[in-house]
Amino acid sequence: MSVVLRFIGALALFLICLVTSLCVCAQQLQSLSDEQVQRLVQQAQATGMSVEQVEQTALSRGFSSADFDKIRQRVNQLKSTAPPSLSPMTGKNSLETNVVREAPAIPVLPEPVSTQSTVFGASLFTNTNLTFEPNLRIPTPRNYQLGPEDELIIDVYGNAQQTYHPKVSPEGSIRIENLGPIYVNGLTIEQAEQRIVNRLRTLYQDLNSAGSGIRAQVTLGSIRSIRVTLMGQVVRPGTYTLSSLASVFNALYAAGGPSPERGTFRAIKVYRGNRLIRTLDAYDFLLRADQKDNVRLADQDIIFVDHYTTRVELTGEVKQPGTYEVKPDETLQQVLTFAGGFTDRAYTATINLRRNTTTEQQLVTVSGNEITSFLPKPGDRYTVGTILDRVDNKVTIAGAVFRPGEFSLERNTSLKQLIKSAEGLREDAFLNQATIRRLRPNLEPELRSVDIGKLMRGEIPDIPLQRDDRVQIRAVSELQRERTVSIQGAVNKAGSFPFADSMTVANLIVLAGGFSEGAIASRIEIARRITTDTVGLPEGQTTSILTFAIDHNLRLNPADARFTLLPFDQVFVRMSPRYETQKSATIVGEVHFPGVYAIRTSADRITDLLVRAGMAKPDAYLPAARIVRKGENLSVDLRKILVNPADLGNLLVEDGDSIVIPRRAELVRIRGEVLNPAIVEYDPAKSFRDYIAEAGNFTGKAFRRKSYIVAANGKIRPTKSVLGIHRFPKPERGMEIVVPAVPPKEQSKTSSAERAALLGVIASSVAVVLTALRIFAN
């Protein structure tokens, strides 16, 4: 059933759009695309006619029943694809949207109206939440006048039961079975009920009489539609089909209201029978919710919206800035009332006005006294300013008082009264001097100094204050540099601490978290600045050093207990000379007890740790022993230092050292400029050249005299050359033979021209020498 209702609703919307167009016919419908049909349906959403009314209207416009069936079939084809925005009618007499636009003939989209218009009243007719739809669920108004198409419900009850549903004919009468026509056109419900009951008494004797037992009641069923024309300066002028209960606002809303650019909101005229029956002022409803002129419309009524006469613009500090329409007798005060009046920060002494003249604009200042009588003119632009952000009776007090802030000058005309209002001076107030910052008549500032101590004691006269005076009373701490004492050395939390009177060294050590491990309490020094007392001090000395002792329980001897610190003292707690954190070294490899060993003294050497590690095992290869210190390898001759511990190679052990003693090596590595770099077994009978031969001998790029070996302990042994004879190093276990390449020859750094010039100089020099030799020979 719901599907059928949705189809009927969509069909009704579509058909009404076609019927109201004089240029669309059933044949043209077949040439329209689905999208065009859907657009027409969307544009017809403002209808409230039933399907039967649509069909009657179509037949009256020249459509045949076959044409109407074709239209119905086309809409039926689109019902499954209709967009959700095409909402169905809710019933035969639905008035949810009860407007049919009859002019212009071809449906057009509504003229866009900005909802943000500043014209006061324009938003009333663009608000989607406000439609002025008549309420059909209330009893029929007793003054409602019947007309054609109205349906009546006549209930007869009591000893007889009967219900009639007659409809008022175009001639204005109703027909009841077995009775002649009853004329009710133009009658109210009460009048029509009396006439109908009188005629029904011919069928029901003593109807509605006392004691008869039979009664009748007449009510209104479905109501008729009326046509109203809106003309003039409205957003969408034309003829609209409305509910017979529709009012002027209902019709204006359907037409988009008066045009914000041209139409009047203050004199909307309603004509009936070519006679003006009411003039509506929308401001009555907007400002006072008064609907006395929002009359119910009748068929063929005309609503005319003329051009506005006077509009003014109101901006600035009013509650609702905007453009307002003004009647000829209304004043600026009434315009301000339209805008809700002034805001809390409005400057009400004057209002600025820009008024148009015949040639230019004119600036006018309207005083506050003229507002009630000042008459606006077309195009006036009023601006309400903001009050100044200043206080004309303010004095300020800040600093060492219990309640600093701003105070009224009238109640604090003198400095003493102001201090009293601020709850008096704080205990740390600096009484010798306070300052009053005051503005001169030319607004240049000046400072005045006051001895607050003498003022409060009455030794000097009180000082009168002026507007905007600022009194500043400093605290003693503000006039002093922040006083601190510091402690460094063997304490847990070294640093600076705020100074306090009567602070002792023990107090400062407690603030620093106590002594750290290794502290010597008997050697505490205090460095103190020399200020005024320089008796007994050498010339040029700027710091005094004080030394005393304290035990670890922070107890001072009686003499030192009376010693207190001064601001900016520096305390130094010394560390024990023999106190150090433990240090260690590691021995790994071929020793009997490898592992980590603590370094007992700063004089521990490699041999000392080897003795503690049980010395090297029999298969240890001592020539390959080395020390790893901070990520670098140190080459040592372990065999030599074990034979002679006093040897310079017996290095001191440092924290983190790692002594590595590998096993006996059996391989030799050969790399560099040889034909086949390789790793071969060690043979004590082989010479250096023998190992080179095992690698395929030297390449053509080999730099033979620069060949060298890297011993197992990391030491480098180079080739020695004397008169072109190369003496290669002796092979060892675990060594690595390296043959570098001959470096490329450097290109001459002199050009060919420079070389030619140099040869010329040499030739000249030789010629001179030969000439000299001939001379001496003769």
Summary of the structure (lengths in Angstrom):
residues: 778
radius of gyration: 58.3
end to end distance: 150.1
largest distance: 188.7
contacts: 2191
relative contact order: 0.04
helix: 23%
strand: 29%
